[in-house]
């Protein structure tokens, strides 16, 4: 006799938790680490960074809503990671920004705006789908 997930107490919940944990890790890598670093490298210290990151927030939240992912826990991870990323960026011994003094306003508005827009748009899409 082979046991299935229904025979194990909490089996389906454990599998669902691991799927959620895997999605959280993947979304963190793709939608935060990769996206913000690529856009930072492309736009550097220009104001085009803000609409670029906010535009990518639409794509990210669309992908999250397609996969039925609730980004609330990821939102807090991204906020904490962004705080440390911007703190590191403000140090002038960073190799990428050695020649230029980065504008904190651009980086703060773009990155925190991206994080908040991902959360708001994803929940808005979920709200529309529930109607």
MIZA-324041 format. One record per residue (C-alpha): residue in one letter; x, y, z. Coordinates in Angstrom, 2 decimals. Example, Ala and Ser with C-alpha at 12.3 -4.5 7.8 and 13.67 -1.06 7.14 Angstrom:
// residues 2
FIKOL   resn        c1        c2        c3
FIKOL      a     12.30     -4.50      7.80
FIKOL      s     13.67     -1.06      7.14
END
This chain:
// residues 131
FIKOL   resn        c1        c2        c3
FIKOL      x      0.00      0.00      0.00
FIKOL      x      1.35      3.39     -0.98
FIKOL      x      0.43      6.42      1.08
FIKOL      x     -0.76      9.52     -0.71
FIKOL      x     -0.88     13.11      0.46
FIKOL      x     -4.44     12.56      1.67
FIKOL      x     -3.28      9.82      4.05
FIKOL      x     -0.65     12.00      5.74
FIKOL      x     -1.94     14.44      8.33
FIKOL      x     -1.38     17.94      6.94
FIKOL      x      0.15     16.55      3.75
FIKOL      x     -1.57     18.91      1.32
FIKOL      x     -0.94     21.90      3.57
FIKOL      x      2.78     21.08      3.77
FIKOL      x      3.04     20.78      0.00
FIKOL      x      1.12     24.05     -0.47
FIKOL      x      3.47     25.74      2.02
FIKOL      x      6.55     24.55      0.14
FIKOL      x      5.07     25.73     -3.16
FIKOL      x      4.36     29.13     -1.59
FIKOL      x      7.90     29.25     -0.15
FIKOL      x      9.37     28.42     -3.55
FIKOL      x      7.27     31.10     -5.25
FIKOL      x      8.33     33.63     -2.61
FIKOL      x     12.00     32.83     -3.20
FIKOL      x     11.61     32.99     -6.99
FIKOL      x      9.67     36.25     -6.90
FIKOL      x     12.25     37.74     -4.56
FIKOL      x     15.08     36.80     -6.91
FIKOL      x     13.34     37.81    -10.13
FIKOL      x     11.10     40.70     -9.18
FIKOL      x     13.37     42.34     -6.64
FIKOL      x     17.03     41.40     -6.96
FIKOL      x     17.26     41.01    -10.72
FIKOL      x     14.79     43.71    -11.71
FIKOL      x     16.12     46.48     -9.50
FIKOL      x     19.76     45.70    -10.28
FIKOL      x     19.18     45.60    -14.04
FIKOL      x     17.18     48.82    -14.05
FIKOL      x     19.77     50.50    -11.80
FIKOL      x     22.55     49.47    -14.17
FIKOL      x     20.64     50.66    -17.25
FIKOL      x     19.32     53.97    -15.97
FIKOL      x     22.13     54.86    -13.53
FIKOL      x     21.38     58.24    -11.89
FIKOL      x     18.73     59.57    -14.30
FIKOL      x     15.09     60.41    -13.71
FIKOL      x     14.00     57.82    -16.30
FIKOL      x     14.55     55.26    -13.52
FIKOL      x     11.23     56.17    -11.87
FIKOL      x      8.87     55.47    -14.80
FIKOL      x     10.95     52.43    -15.78
FIKOL      x     10.60     50.81    -12.36
FIKOL      x      6.96     51.77    -12.04
FIKOL      x      6.27     50.30    -15.48
FIKOL      x      7.96     47.04    -14.52
FIKOL      x      5.73     46.96    -11.44
FIKOL      x      2.76     46.44    -13.77
FIKOL      x      4.44     43.41    -15.35
FIKOL      x      5.49     41.96    -11.99
FIKOL      x      2.07     42.34    -10.42
FIKOL      x      0.44     40.85    -13.50
FIKOL      x      2.67     37.80    -13.21
FIKOL      x      1.88     37.50     -9.50
FIKOL      x     -1.84     37.65    -10.16
FIKOL      x     -1.59     35.03    -12.91
FIKOL      x      0.13     32.67    -10.48
FIKOL      x     -2.36     33.59     -7.70
FIKOL      x      0.43     34.74     -5.41
FIKOL      x     -0.30     37.03     -2.47
FIKOL      x      2.79     39.26     -2.06
FIKOL      x      2.23     40.45      1.52
FIKOL      x      5.15     38.58      3.14
FIKOL      x      7.33     39.28      0.09
FIKOL      x      6.43     42.96      0.45
FIKOL      x      8.00     43.09      3.91
FIKOL      x     11.08     41.16      2.75
FIKOL      x     11.50     43.61     -0.11
FIKOL      x     11.11     46.63      2.19
FIKOL      x     13.84     45.40      4.54
FIKOL      x     16.16     44.40      1.69
FIKOL      x     15.58     47.72     -0.04
FIKOL      x     16.47     49.62      3.12
FIKOL      x     19.83     47.87      3.27
FIKOL      x     20.34     48.19     -0.50
FIKOL      x     19.81     51.95     -0.38
FIKOL      x     21.96     52.26      2.71
FIKOL      x     24.78     50.50      0.87
FIKOL      x     24.18     52.67     -2.17
FIKOL      x     24.57     55.83     -0.13
FIKOL      x     28.08     54.80      0.88
FIKOL      x     30.51     56.38     -1.54
FIKOL      x     32.94     53.48     -1.57
FIKOL      x     30.63     51.51     -3.84
FIKOL      x     32.50     50.49     -7.01
FIKOL      x     29.65     51.25     -9.42
FIKOL      x     29.09     54.80     -8.17
FIKOL      x     32.66     55.84     -7.47
FIKOL      x     32.61     58.67    -10.01
FIKOL      x     29.13     59.99     -9.41
FIKOL      x     27.19     60.95     -6.35
FIKOL      x     23.85     59.10     -6.62
FIKOL      x     20.69     61.10     -6.13
FIKOL      x     18.95     59.58     -3.13
FIKOL      x     15.59     61.00     -4.17
FIKOL      x     15.62     59.15     -7.49
FIKOL      x     16.58     55.84     -5.93
FIKOL      x     14.14     56.13     -3.01
FIKOL      x     11.16     57.19     -5.13
FIKOL      x     11.82     54.58     -7.80
FIKOL      x     12.51     51.59     -5.58
FIKOL      x      9.94     52.18     -2.84
FIKOL      x      7.39     53.20     -5.47
FIKOL      x      8.06     49.94     -7.29
FIKOL      x      7.56     47.89     -4.13
FIKOL      x      4.32     49.65     -3.12
FIKOL      x      2.93     49.54     -6.67
FIKOL      x      3.54     45.79     -6.91
FIKOL      x      1.56     45.24     -3.72
FIKOL      x     -1.28     47.64     -4.60
FIKOL      x     -1.71     46.50     -8.21
FIKOL      x     -1.64     42.81     -7.27
FIKOL      x     -4.31     43.30     -4.64
FIKOL      x     -6.35     45.44     -7.03
FIKOL      x     -6.24     42.70     -9.68
FIKOL      x     -7.27     40.12     -7.06
FIKOL      x    -10.14     42.41     -6.04
FIKOL      x    -11.31     42.72     -9.63
FIKOL      x    -11.16     38.96    -10.11
FIKOL      x    -13.27     38.38     -7.00
FIKOL      x    -16.14     40.53     -8.31
END
